[in-house]
Amino acid sequence: HGGDVLKFAGDAFFAEWREESDLDLEEAVLQAALCGASIIKRYSKYHVPQLNDISDSDGDLEHALLDVHCGIGVGQMACLHVGNNESRREFLFVGEPIEQVSAAEALAKHGQLGASPEALELLENTCDIELPEEPEKGSPAIIAWNGERYFEPEDDSLVEDLEQYRQEPPSYLSMVLSPKIMDPLKKQISLYVHPAIRFNNSRNVIANAEIRSVYTIFVKPDIKPCIKGNSEDD
């Protein structure tokens, strides 16, 4: 759907649709909403094929199901790379959209797509929206549930244009780079991979490295980015 996956976080991932010369902000929000609706339609109550014929102790057939929910937001973010050029690096991003997505995703139950009020406001410029429940002012809203969308694009040609945008591969995929350029790039990219995978080729070693008792602490830094849209000031 034309988006770019920024980061995997446990069993979730963050993706962005960036405003560009051929994709304005309203269209980017529509792309994100269509993608989210497609994900929950396809993967809500998803039957895991390899695990669907397992019987429990009483002989009853058990079904292994996976479920999903999504949230979308909109605004400006600041992205930064933390770490060094030798051992480990991490890609971080902060900004209002992250808080919006967190609130929208928290509202959405399994099989639902939530949207922040800021994203919903832009979506109203490109879609007819009929919500089953009117959200409180300043609160996120559910805009899709399983296979049902509560928003429909007003202009079919816009969706066709977005489909064409999605199908055109990025120009950098056609670039041919020399080993002299690629080797340092491969090293830099590898720094974002967990060391247990990066330094060991044996599957057993990797598995053993990940099986251990740990205490997990979630730390939320109190960072309030001041993003003005000026690259020099930001």
NORPEUR-V582675 format. One record per backbone hydrogen bond with DSSP energy under -1.0 kcal/mol. NH is the residue of the N-H (numbers start at 1). CO is the residue of the C=O. If there is no record, write none. Layout:
BEGIN
nh-><NH:NH>
co-><CO:CO>
END
This chain:
BEGIN
nh-><4:6:7:9:12:14:16:20:23:28:29:30:31:32:33:34:35:36:37:38:39:40:41:42:43:44:46:46:48:51:52:56:59:62:66:70:72:78:80:82:84:89:90:92:94:100:101:102:103:104:105:106:107:108:111:112:113:114:115:116:120:121:122:123:124:125:126:127:128:130:139:141:143:145:146:148:150:152:154:159:160:161:162:163:164:165:166:167:168:173:174:175:181:182:183:185:186:187:188:189:190:192:193:197:198:199:206:207:208:209:210:211:223:234>
co-><16:14:14:12:9:7:4:23:20:24:25:26:27:28:29:30:31:32:33:34:35:36:37:38:39:40:43:66:64:48:49:60:56:54:46:112:114:94:92:90:88:191:82:80:78:96:97:98:99:100:101:102:103:104:68:109:144:70:141:72:116:117:118:119:120:122:123:123:152:150:136:115:113:148:111:145:143:128:126:155:156:157:158:159:160:161:162:163:164:170:171:172:178:178:179:181:182:183:184:185:186:189:190:194:194:195:202:203:204:205:206:207:221:230>
END
